[in-house]
Amino acid sequence: MSPRFHLLCASCALVFLPVASPAANPIITDVHTADPAALVHDGTVYLYTGHDEAPEKHDGYVMKDWLCFSSTDLVNWTRHPSPLAVRDFAWAKGDAWAGQVVERGGRFYWYVPMSHATIPGFAIGVAVSDSPTGPFRDARGSALITNDMTTDVGISWDDIDPTVLVDADGQAYLYWGNQRCRYVKLKANMTEIDGPIHAVELPDYTEAPWLHRHGGLYYLSYACGFPEKTAYATSDRPTGPWTYRGLLGELSGNCNTAHQAIVEFKGRSWFIYHNGGTPTGGSFRRSVCIDELHYNADGTIRRVVQTSEGAGPVE
């Protein structure tokens, strides 16, 4: 056997060595996920999503429970049993829409909107668990926010999309709303509001607020217009006043809605969102994606480039 043949065989062996699966968006393709929220805890990212179950070509949301995934590199995700569903709230009747989990004092609080069974319109509840993967249980036995508490907007779905930030001083803030953004302080027990509800004026606001802090500034991002893009504003306080900074994310492919989460993980910042990017996807069959987010020196954020390659792996 000639030396040249040995070299060719070695080259072929290199070609067929197994390699790690590349990152790609959407990040989860065996189930439809929507409305992402994320929590970084003990070196792991926990991803909480809605669960789109609408049949193909169905015009409307079919959402009964929420899903939970975890990862240490943003590429390889472990799916956990569904930790929370509408049926876990005796006062709710349907519509498991966008929520968020936050940690405080070693416990995990999940703020979620659902249609109320006896008070017309959507309401926001809160569930609690001792583990980020659940199971979660209703922390109150009643809704935290109901539609009769917010009568300045004449729709039944204005009390949706809760986002919560626990500030460095321990004060927690709940933002939420469709057509109008609102906020209220939460008591230290995380299950009661503390004071009046305030309205927030933001240009072209539609829904999906996300409140986070970075480098001494507070950021309030949200879905704007329709079909929705993502805009953001900044403030030096968690309650504003807010300075509008422009667009953060463009239209998501094959999907009318936008819903973002922004987290820091392993020294980098990440923009988590959904689109209709699977072969059977669409506005009611969405899938979560992740791309990197970059801050400028002055605290503004560069427009996120939404890619098919995705985020990682993040070492």
Secondary structure by P-SEA (a helix, b strand, c coil): ccaaaaaaaaaaaaaaccccccccccccccccccbbbbbbcccbbbbbbbbbccccccccccccbbbbbbbccccbbbbcccccccccccccccccccbbbbbcccbbbbbbbcccccccccbbbbbbccccccccccccccccccccccccccccccccbbbbbbccccbbbbbccccbbbbbbbcccccccccbbbbbbbccccccccccccccbbbbbbbccccbbbbbcccccccccccccccccccccccccccbbbbbcccbbbbbbcccccccccccccbbbbbbbbbcccccccccccccccccccc
